[in-house]
Amino acid sequence: MRGVLTVSTVNVNGLRAAAKKGFVEWLAATKADVVCCQEVRATADQLPASVVAPEGWFTAHAPSAVKGRNGVAVYSRVEPDEVRVGFGEPEFEDSGRYLEVHLPGVVVASLYLPSGDVGTERQDEKERFMAAFLPYLVELRAKAAAAGREAVVVGDWNIAYDTIDLKNWRGNRKNSGFLPEEREWLGRVYTEAGYTDVQRRLDPEGPGPYTWWSYRGQAFDNDSGWRIDCQLATPGLAEKVVEVVVERAAAYDQRWSDHAPVTATYDI
């Protein structure tokens, strides 16, 4: 791939529902070269053909072994050289949380990091995932470089890194998604693993732009959200980002997910 590469990521919050509310139309209209989805929550045989294998796209799906949970997918206009499901950690291999496609010059990965809940097994699972995933990110960067590729890991990271990444940060300091240890871990993704948050490369000051708003209350109308959907790229690719757009719906009733697509354009 040489020229312009546009990558979009969105947590669809259930692809069957999203397909009925506007995802199909959005996919048909997008200018993205690669679209990564998270929280698909369906197997390929449960989805209509217009979603499983839309015309003009090569598709890869990684459903969870637990029905109705998780699930990630990647749509690419170019046929991948290789598709990888999981990152080698047995516990998460069939959890529907990680899928990568190897394209000319770039590896694009769709990630759905566990959401967690303080004091529960879900938080323990999130911590185990993070512990296993950080070394893989280091490995991914090295392997991609050895193959002459850059890499970008996009998706729902379920961690807000800084106070500018969520509206009500003071009230969330003890909640999963903004815990000190989670934020420290994400910092290690930037330092030890060497990835760059491309949104912050272009807009280091914030606040936001937020990518997820609770369906409760007036969160969307008040823009009381979190920036947890991110594109983290290896340095060579991050340097080439020219635009990042959060495709926030114009109105509450025009949403087809509680997340907005995050679309980045790279001049490669």
PEMO-V217154 format. One record per residue. N is the residue number from 1. SS is DSSP state (hx for helix, st for strand, lp for the rest). OMEGA is omega in whole degrees, -180 to 180 (999 if undefined). Layout:
n=(N	N)
ss=(SS	SS)
omega=(OMEGA	OMEGA)
This chain:
n=(1	2	3	4	5	6	7	8	9	10	11	12	13	14	15	16	17	18	19	20	21	22	23	24	25	26	27	28	29	30	31	32	33	34	35	36	37	38	39	40	41	42	43	44	45	46	47	48	49	50	51	52	53	54	55	56	57	58	59	60	61	62	63	64	65	66	67	68	69	70	71	72	73	74	75	76	77	78	79	80	81	82	83	84	85	86	87	88	89	90	91	92	93	94	95	96	97	98	99	100	101	102	103	104	105	106	107	108	109	110	111	112	113	114	115	116	117	118	119	120	121	122	123	124	125	126	127	128	129	130	131	132	133	134	135	136	137	138	139	140	141	142	143	144	145	146	147	148	149	150	151	152	153	154	155	156	157	158	159	160	161	162	163	164	165	166	167	168	169	170	171	172	173	174	175	176	177	178	179	180	181	182	183	184	185	186	187	188	189	190	191	192	193	194	195	196	197	198	199	200	201	202	203	204	205	206	207	208	209	210	211	212	213	214	215	216	217	218	219	220	221	222	223	224	225	226	227	228	229	230	231	232	233	234	235	236	237	238	239	240	241	242	243	244	245	246	247	248	249	250	251	252	253	254	255	256	257	258	259	260	261	262	263	264	265	266	267	268)
ss=(lp	lp	lp	st	st	st	st	st	st	st	st	lp	lp	lp	hx	hx	hx	hx	hx	hx	hx	lp	hx	hx	hx	hx	hx	hx	hx	lp	lp	lp	lp	st	st	st	st	st	lp	lp	lp	lp	lp	hx	hx	hx	lp	lp	hx	hx	hx	hx	lp	lp	lp	lp	lp	st	st	st	st	st	lp	lp	lp	lp	lp	lp	lp	lp	lp	st	st	st	st	st	lp	lp	lp	lp	lp	st	st	st	st	lp	lp	lp	lp	hx	hx	hx	lp	lp	lp	lp	lp	st	st	st	st	st	st	lp	lp	st	st	st	st	st	st	st	lp	lp	lp	lp	lp	lp	lp	lp	hx	hx	hx	hx	hx	hx	hx	hx	hx	hx	hx	hx	hx	hx	hx	hx	hx	hx	hx	hx	hx	hx	hx	hx	hx	hx	lp	lp	lp	st	st	st	st	st	st	st	lp	lp	lp	lp	lp	lp	hx	hx	hx	st	lp	lp	lp	hx	hx	hx	lp	lp	lp	lp	lp	lp	lp	hx	hx	hx	hx	hx	hx	hx	hx	hx	hx	hx	hx	lp	lp	lp	st	st	st	hx	hx	hx	hx	hx	lp	lp	lp	lp	lp	lp	lp	lp	lp	st	lp	lp	lp	lp	lp	lp	lp	lp	lp	lp	lp	lp	lp	st	lp	lp	st	st	st	st	st	st	hx	hx	hx	hx	lp	lp	st	st	st	st	st	st	st	lp	lp	lp	lp	hx	hx	hx	lp	lp	lp	lp	st	lp	st	st	st	st	st	st	st	lp)
omega=(175	-176	-180	175	178	-178	179	177	178	168	-172	178	-179	-172	179	179	-179	-180	-180	-174	179	-179	-178	179	178	-179	180	-175	-173	176	-177	174	179	176	179	-179	174	-178	179	176	178	173	-176	-177	178	-175	177	-178	-179	180	-179	-177	-179	-178	178	-178	164	-174	174	-179	176	180	176	175	176	-174	177	-179	168	-180	176	-179	175	173	-180	178	177	-180	-180	172	-177	175	178	176	-179	-178	172	178	-172	-177	-173	-173	-179	-177	180	-176	-177	180	178	176	179	-179	178	175	-175	169	178	-178	176	-175	169	-178	-179	-175	176	178	-172	177	-179	177	180	178	177	179	179	-179	177	179	-179	-179	-180	-172	-178	178	178	178	176	180	-179	-180	-179	-179	179	-180	-180	179	180	-179	164	178	174	179	-174	175	-179	-179	177	174	171	-170	-172	-178	179	-177	173	-173	-175	-175	-179	-178	-177	-175	179	-179	177	-177	178	178	-180	-178	177	-180	177	179	180	174	178	175	179	-174	-176	-178	172	178	-179	173	-170	176	-178	175	-179	-177	-175	-173	-174	-6	-178	-2	-177	-176	179	178	177	174	-178	174	-177	-174	-178	-178	180	-175	177	-171	178	172	-177	177	-170	172	-180	-172	172	-170	-178	178	-179	179	-174	178	-179	-179	171	-177	170	-174	-179	180	-178	-179	-177	-175	177	-179	172	173	174	172	174	174	174	-172	-179	178	-179	177	-174	999)
